[in-house]
Amino acid sequence: MPEGQRTYKSYELYCCFALNRLASELNVNLGQPDLEQKLDDILAVQKGLSKSDIQFEIRSNNFMTNKVLEKLVKEGLVNIERTPAGYQIRITKAGVLHVRNFNAFYWQMFNDHIKEHYRYGKMPIWFERLG
């Protein structure tokens, strides 16, 4: 992709970036064999992210951020809590398992987009292992 050129990104890719950011905030190895048994305890203490954190992560406008979050909530992959300071977005158990099970697929389908997205930032360790 030429420098500075913007390409169309699908909802799946935006959702992938948002979920991976939320999962990375948990600071756990998604590849560990006993992860499912530990998830309830891990998720109970997660801080979550603000809506603006997600918007920044997917590098999109407020409209697209809302659409992505609506899709993730509808699929049961995130929960959104309204707080006095705004919105608190937390990944669900289904969301963590989605990241764990589908990132290899996302890597195959969107390899160039994923590499471009993390070009100046820290790629989650599980993506680094796929590359």
C-alpha positions in Angstrom: 0.0 0.0 0.0 1.5 3.4 -1.0 2.5 5.8 1.8 -0.4 7.9 2.9 -3.1 6.0 1.0 -6.2 5.1 3.0 -7.9 1.9 2.3 -11.4 0.7 3.1 -11.6 -1.3 6.3 -14.5 -3.7 7.0 -16.4 -3.9 10.3 -14.6 -7.2 10.9 -11.3 -5.5 10.9 -12.4 -2.6 13.1 -13.9 -5.1 15.5 -10.7 -7.1 15.4 -8.7 -4.0 16.4 -11.1 -3.1 19.2 -11.2 -6.6 20.6 -7.5 -7.0 20.5 -7.0 -3.7 22.3 -9.4 -4.8 25.0 -7.9 -8.2 25.3 -4.4 -6.8 25.5 -5.5 -4.7 28.5 -6.0 -7.9 30.4 -2.2 -8.7 30.4 -2.7 -12.4 30.0 -1.3 -15.0 27.6 -4.3 -15.9 25.4 -2.6 -19.1 24.3 -2.4 -20.7 27.7 -4.3 -24.0 27.8 -6.3 -23.3 31.0 -7.4 -19.8 30.1 -11.1 -20.5 30.1 -11.1 -21.6 33.7 -9.3 -18.4 34.8 -11.3 -16.0 32.7 -14.1 -15.3 35.2 -11.5 -14.1 37.8 -9.5 -12.1 35.2 -12.6 -10.4 33.8 -14.0 -9.5 37.2 -11.1 -7.1 37.9 -10.6 -5.6 34.4 -10.7 -1.9 34.2 -11.9 -1.6 30.6 -11.5 1.3 28.2 -13.3 4.4 27.4 -15.1 5.0 24.1 -12.5 7.5 23.1 -9.8 4.8 23.7 -11.6 2.5 21.3 -12.1 5.4 18.8 -8.4 6.1 18.9 -7.5 2.4 18.5 -9.6 1.9 15.4 -8.6 5.3 14.1 -12.1 6.2 13.0 -14.8 8.8 13.6 -17.5 8.7 16.3 -20.1 7.3 13.9 -18.0 4.3 13.0 -16.9 3.8 16.6 -20.6 3.6 17.6 -21.4 1.1 14.8 -18.5 -1.1 15.8 -19.4 -1.0 19.5 -23.1 -1.8 18.6 -22.0 -4.8 16.6 -19.7 -6.0 19.4 -22.4 -5.6 22.0 -25.0 -7.4 19.8 -22.6 -10.3 19.4 -22.0 -10.4 23.1 -18.2 -9.7 22.8 -18.2 -6.6 24.9 -20.2 -4.9 27.6 -20.7 -1.1 27.8 -21.5 0.6 31.1 -22.6 4.2 31.3 -20.6 6.0 34.0 -20.7 9.7 35.1 -17.4 10.1 33.1 -18.7 8.5 29.9 -18.7 4.9 28.8 -16.6 2.0 30.2 -16.1 -0.8 27.7 -15.1 -4.2 28.8 -14.4 -7.4 26.9 -16.5 -10.4 27.8 -15.5 -14.1 28.1 -17.0 -14.6 24.6 -14.9 -11.7 23.3 -11.6 -13.1 24.7 -12.3 -16.5 23.3 -13.2 -14.9 20.0 -9.8 -13.1 19.9 -8.1 -16.4 20.8 -10.0 -18.5 18.2 -10.2 -16.1 15.3 -7.0 -14.0 15.2 -5.2 -16.5 13.0 -8.1 -16.1 10.5 -7.9 -12.3 10.8 -4.2 -12.5 10.2 -4.7 -14.5 7.0 -7.5 -12.2 5.7 -6.1 -8.8 6.8 -2.4 -9.3 7.1 -1.3 -6.1 5.3 -3.9 -4.0 7.2 -2.9 -5.4 10.6 0.8 -4.8 9.9 0.0 -1.2 8.8 -2.2 -0.6 11.8 0.5 -1.6 14.3 3.3 0.0 12.3 4.0 2.7 14.9 2.5 0.9 17.9 2.9 -2.2 19.9 1.3 -5.2 18.2 -0.2 -7.7 20.7 2.1 -10.6 21.3 -0.3 -13.1 19.9 -0.2 -11.3 16.5 3.6 -11.2 16.6 3.6 -15.0 17.0 1.5 -15.4 13.9 3.8 -13.3 11.8 
